[in-house]
Amino acid sequence: MLDKEESQQLFEELRALRRQLAEEELVPPYVIMSDKVLHLLCNHRPTTIEAFGEINGIGEYKKRKYGELFTNVIKRYVE
């Protein structure tokens, strides 16, 4: 289990990824994913694309488009 500091680091890293994707796609970061979804990712720490898709707020489109990117970040904190 991640401690509070590690969870905060993971959240910040996920936010940075979201910001990068938003800049590339020329959309606000919340269009990529809300803070609420990022917090759910930190709590559940899915390491597979299937598990990523089970997070509330992530549909099939976002699962396919972003699943690998976000789970690769999460895996560094789990394994």
N, C-alpha and C positions, 0 to 999 in steps of 0.2 A: 504494500500500500504506500502510495506517495504521501510524504509529509506535506504540511501546509506550504512550506517554501518551494518544494518541488512542484506542487500543484500550481502555485503562482507562476513559476518559471514556465511550466507547460502552457498555461493560459496565455502568457505573454508571447510565447513562441507561436501559438496558434493564431493569436491576434496579428502578429507580424506577417504570417503566411496569408491571412485573410486580406490584410492591407495590400500586400504585393499583388495578389490576384485581382483585387478591386482596381488597382492602378492599371494593371494590364488590360482589364476589361472595360475600363473607363466607367465604372459604376461605384456608388457609395459602398463602403464595406458591409453594411447591414444587408445589402442585396445578396452578397455571397453567403453570409451566415450571421445570425444575431449573436449578441453576447450570451443570451440564454442558451443557445445551442452550443457555443464554445464552452460554457460552464458544464453542460451535460457531457460533452466530450471529455472534459477533465475528470469528471466524476466516474464515468463508465469506462473510459480509456479503451475504446474498441481498437483492436489490432488487425481486424480483417475488414474487407470492404462490405461483406454481408452484415457484420455487427455494426459497422458505421451507419449503414442504411436503416438500422433499427432505432437509431436515436430520433426522438421526437423532433420534428422540424426538418428532417432530411428526407427528401423524396427520392424517387428513382433517378431523376435527372442529376441532382446534386451528388447522389451516391456514385453514379458513373463518372461524373465530371471531376469531382474533388476527392473521392474516397481514398485513392492511392496516396495523394499528396498529404492529406491530413493523417491517415493511419501511419505513414512513414515517420512523421514527427512524433506521434504518440508512442510508437514502438521503441523509440530511443529512451523513453521514460519507464517502460514496462520491462524490457528485456535486460 
